[in-house]
């Protein structure tokens, strides 16, 4: 698929999505709104794993830091939403730096284990300081993005579009190429004169920024923040599966995978607990037999 055709196809999809509020119910809009925020989580994760080659098993740590920072500022200090969202993104970068600087010195699976432990620690902190954070029950927010389904949908779509454009642009830039080289063979990349650790740290910070921003946006859409919605390990697993399903090292495929997961989970809800099994089975089959993911398979097919 040529760049011109790719941009034309993406523009057409975004235009079609922008028109949906005029023809579908609020229920469908709400479902897609959630999918758009999850898409940003997945695209952020793909930048780090797909290109830098670092497996972050705890994306919900960065999401949770941004979400809870924004929530606490709005709930207790009554900061405006935009200030809370920006501060949430900044807090995720700081937390990401604190976590990544020592973690990136480790090799193999240890980086992933560090990020997983960070999620568990954040969960415990939230529960221990329940008087401030709301604990497992959660914390209600005095402000929300909008009470109109269409407005919330357009805000989420715009945010996903801008985030996707930035992340995709970075992945195709010189920085993205260096990250990809570092992820495939760090020693050879270092031998060519690239500062592998520096570029991976930059990728982690960028991933943290968009994860934190999206986490903060999500809670102002829902009007509440809780461990189950932004910090739970299941949230991180969903993000990872979405990115892999859509296609590793594609960025935009991660958005496709996220929307598919949210939609499939809702469509299969009448099956009860079996819905999780069916969605998991689809993800497993895709990973085993289509390792390039949905978008990867499409692009590979067009190159033939």
Secondary structure in CASP SS format (residue, H / E / C, confidence):
PFRMAT SS
TARGET T0000
AUTHOR 0000-0000-0000
METHOD secondary structure of the structure
MODEL  1
X C 1.00
X C 1.00
X H 1.00
X H 1.00
X H 1.00
X H 1.00
X H 1.00
X H 1.00
X H 1.00
X H 1.00
X H 1.00
X H 1.00
X H 1.00
X H 1.00
X H 1.00
X H 1.00
X H 1.00
X H 1.00
X H 1.00
X H 1.00
X H 1.00
X H 1.00
X C 1.00
X C 1.00
X C 1.00
X H 1.00
X H 1.00
X H 1.00
X H 1.00
X H 1.00
X H 1.00
X H 1.00
X H 1.00
X H 1.00
X H 1.00
X H 1.00
X H 1.00
X H 1.00
X H 1.00
X H 1.00
X H 1.00
X H 1.00
X H 1.00
X H 1.00
X H 1.00
X H 1.00
X H 1.00
X H 1.00
X H 1.00
X H 1.00
X H 1.00
X C 1.00
X C 1.00
X C 1.00
X C 1.00
X C 1.00
X C 1.00
X C 1.00
X H 1.00
X H 1.00
X H 1.00
X H 1.00
X H 1.00
X H 1.00
X H 1.00
X H 1.00
X H 1.00
X H 1.00
X H 1.00
X H 1.00
X H 1.00
X H 1.00
X H 1.00
X H 1.00
X H 1.00
X H 1.00
X C 1.00
X C 1.00
X C 1.00
X C 1.00
X H 1.00
X H 1.00
X H 1.00
X H 1.00
X H 1.00
X H 1.00
X H 1.00
X H 1.00
X H 1.00
X H 1.00
X H 1.00
X H 1.00
X H 1.00
X H 1.00
X H 1.00
X H 1.00
X H 1.00
X H 1.00
X H 1.00
X H 1.00
X H 1.00
X H 1.00
X H 1.00
X C 1.00
X C 1.00
X C 1.00
X C 1.00
X C 1.00
X C 1.00
X H 1.00
X H 1.00
X H 1.00
X H 1.00
X H 1.00
X H 1.00
X H 1.00
X H 1.00
X H 1.00
X H 1.00
X H 1.00
X H 1.00
X H 1.00
X H 1.00
X H 1.00
X H 1.00
X H 1.00
X H 1.00
X H 1.00
X C 1.00
X H 1.00
X H 1.00
X H 1.00
X H 1.00
X C 1.00
X C 1.00
X C 1.00
X C 1.00
X C 1.00
X E 1.00
X E 1.00
X C 1.00
X C 1.00
X C 1.00
X C 1.00
X C 1.00
X C 1.00
X C 1.00
X C 1.00
X H 1.00
X H 1.00
X H 1.00
X H 1.00
X H 1.00
X H 1.00
X H 1.00
X H 1.00
X H 1.00
X H 1.00
X H 1.00
X H 1.00
X H 1.00
X H 1.00
X H 1.00
X H 1.00
X H 1.00
X H 1.00
X H 1.00
X H 1.00
X H 1.00
X H 1.00
X H 1.00
X C 1.00
X C 1.00
X H 1.00
X H 1.00
X H 1.00
X H 1.00
X H 1.00
X H 1.00
X H 1.00
X H 1.00
X H 1.00
X H 1.00
X H 1.00
X C 1.00
X H 1.00
X H 1.00
X H 1.00
X H 1.00
X H 1.00
X H 1.00
X C 1.00
X C 1.00
X C 1.00
X C 1.00
X H 1.00
X H 1.00
X H 1.00
X H 1.00
X H 1.00
X H 1.00
X H 1.00
X H 1.00
X H 1.00
X H 1.00
X H 1.00
X H 1.00
X H 1.00
X H 1.00
X H 1.00
X H 1.00
X H 1.00
X H 1.00
X H 1.00
X H 1.00
X H 1.00
X H 1.00
X H 1.00
X H 1.00
X H 1.00
X H 1.00
X H 1.00
X C 1.00
X E 1.00
X E 1.00
X C 1.00
X H 1.00
X H 1.00
X H 1.00
X H 1.00
X C 1.00
X C 1.00
X H 1.00
X H 1.00
X H 1.00
X H 1.00
X H 1.00
X H 1.00
X H 1.00
X H 1.00
X H 1.00
X H 1.00
X H 1.00
X H 1.00
X H 1.00
X H 1.00
X C 1.00
X C 1.00
X C 1.00
X C 1.00
X C 1.00
X H 1.00
X H 1.00
X H 1.00
X H 1.00
X H 1.00
X H 1.00
X H 1.00
X H 1.00
X H 1.00
X H 1.00
X H 1.00
X H 1.00
X H 1.00
X H 1.00
X H 1.00
X H 1.00
X C 1.00
X H 1.00
X H 1.00
X H 1.00
X C 1.00
X C 1.00
X H 1.00
X H 1.00
X H 1.00
X H 1.00
X H 1.00
X H 1.00
X H 1.00
X H 1.00
X H 1.00
X H 1.00
X H 1.00
X H 1.00
X H 1.00
X H 1.00
X H 1.00
X H 1.00
X C 1.00
X C 1.00
X C 1.00
X H 1.00
X H 1.00
X H 1.00
X H 1.00
X H 1.00
X H 1.00
X H 1.00
X H 1.00
X H 1.00
X H 1.00
X H 1.00
X C 1.00
END
